[in-house]
Amino acid sequence: MTSSLENPEARAIIDAAITSRRSVRAFLPDPIEPDIIRDILDVASRAPSGSNTQPWRVYVLTGAARAELSRKILAAHNDPVEIAQHTEEYAYYPRRWIAPFQDRRRKIGWDLYGLLGLGRDNKAGMHAQHGRNYQFFDAPVGLIFSIDRVLEQGSWLDYGMFLQNIMIAARARGLDTCPQAAFTPFHRIIREHLQMSENEMLVCGMSLGRADESKIENTLTTERESVEGFTTFLD
Ligand SMILES: Cc1cc2nc3c(=O)[nH]c(=O)nc-3n(C[C@H](O)[C@H](O)[C@H](O)COP(=O)(O)O)c2cc1C
């Protein structure tokens, strides 16, 4: 099995599935066949996990279930009083930003808002763009991920591999994704909507569909540090 992948064609295809993945923030509304979604999740579940714990739990939202969740979260997002009552259960980002992370974070933010013509003083425009997260950027499929609270930091490593597998398996089917931590403050709304049990913690969301290539936000390119910049080679 493994050796059959040891050829230049397989390498090129696998590398392309990885390197062509990008966070898409405008989708076509075309529905995705339920069998394709199931297939992607089936492939992704081959992700490794410590002692094969498989810490993932997934909610697939389409149609009215997806639209209704978007409506509820957007109502909270757009209400200045209510939004303050929603805070995340776990810190995705550091409390105190330092270089180089802060610079990278700023760059992607300004690059995206720049493309959309949103100046630094346009708070309403940025708020509205952030709100697009809760419409799953118009994707036909919204994924919500949870983890059992009993699981520790190690399981979150496993979870990342599962999420990446979904995104790569989607690429192999001509589909696009955007992983979304933006959902984390709204865990109470999501818990109620999905009837999640109290021992589940919201990990993140993800949009899944086909990119709308006519939209400017999908022309965003992101940079990476060079291998030499983040690696120490020892001999
Ligand atoms: C776990 C996770 C959460 C993310 N949350 C959001 C989000 O809420 N909204 C968003 O637009 N992008 C989100 N992103 C996308 C990142 O901004 C993106 O991965 C990064 O800028 C690199 O760009 P690329 O994915 O196009 O390569 C998230 C990425 C990850 C891995």
PDBQT file of the ligand as one rigid body, heavy atoms in Angstrom, charges set to zero:
ROOT
HETATM    1  C1  LIG A 301      -8.028  26.318  13.801  1.00  0.00    +0.000 C 
HETATM    2  C2  LIG A 301      -8.129  27.476  12.849  1.00  0.00    +0.000 A 
HETATM    3  C3  LIG A 301      -9.078  28.463  13.053  1.00  0.00    +0.000 A 
HETATM    4  C4  LIG A 301      -9.242  29.503  12.131  1.00  0.00    +0.000 A 
HETATM    5  N1  LIG A 301     -10.246  30.399  12.315  1.00  0.00    +0.000 NA
HETATM    6  C5  LIG A 301     -10.560  31.262  11.312  1.00  0.00    +0.000 A 
HETATM    7  C6  LIG A 301     -11.744  32.034  11.392  1.00  0.00    +0.000 A 
HETATM    8  O1  LIG A 301     -12.493  31.989  12.369  1.00  0.00    +0.000 OA
HETATM    9  N2  LIG A 301     -12.057  32.833  10.340  1.00  0.00    +0.000 N 
HETATM   10  C7  LIG A 301     -11.255  32.917   9.232  1.00  0.00    +0.000 A 
HETATM   11  O2  LIG A 301     -11.590  33.650   8.302  1.00  0.00    +0.000 OA
HETATM   12  N3  LIG A 301     -10.108  32.192   9.130  1.00  0.00    +0.000 NA
HETATM   13  C8  LIG A 301      -9.749  31.351  10.141  1.00  0.00    +0.000 A 
HETATM   14  N4  LIG A 301      -8.643  30.551  10.044  1.00  0.00    +0.000 N 
HETATM   15  C9  LIG A 301      -7.817  30.610   8.823  1.00  0.00    +0.000 C 
HETATM   16  C10 LIG A 301      -6.454  31.255   9.031  1.00  0.00    +0.000 C 
HETATM   17  O3  LIG A 301      -6.571  32.647   9.030  1.00  0.00    +0.000 OA
HETATM   18  C11 LIG A 301      -5.549  30.760   7.881  1.00  0.00    +0.000 C 
HETATM   19  O4  LIG A 301      -5.354  29.368   8.001  1.00  0.00    +0.000 OA
HETATM   20  C12 LIG A 301      -4.177  31.426   7.831  1.00  0.00    +0.000 C 
HETATM   21  O5  LIG A 301      -4.291  32.813   7.654  1.00  0.00    +0.000 OA
HETATM   22  C13 LIG A 301      -3.325  30.834   6.698  1.00  0.00    +0.000 C 
HETATM   23  O6  LIG A 301      -3.988  30.978   5.467  1.00  0.00    +0.000 OA
HETATM   24  P1  LIG A 301      -4.413  29.750   4.561  1.00  0.00    +0.000 P 
HETATM   25  O7  LIG A 301      -5.294  28.835   5.392  1.00  0.00    +0.000 OA
HETATM   26  O8  LIG A 301      -5.170  30.359   3.407  1.00  0.00    +0.000 OA
HETATM   27  O9  LIG A 301      -3.165  29.034   4.146  1.00  0.00    +0.000 OA
HETATM   28  C14 LIG A 301      -8.394  29.570  11.006  1.00  0.00    +0.000 A 
HETATM   29  C15 LIG A 301      -7.393  28.602  10.833  1.00  0.00    +0.000 A 
HETATM   30  C16 LIG A 301      -7.262  27.575  11.733  1.00  0.00    +0.000 A 
HETATM   31  C17 LIG A 301      -6.212  26.529  11.499  1.00  0.00    +0.000 C 
ENDROOT
TORSDOF 0
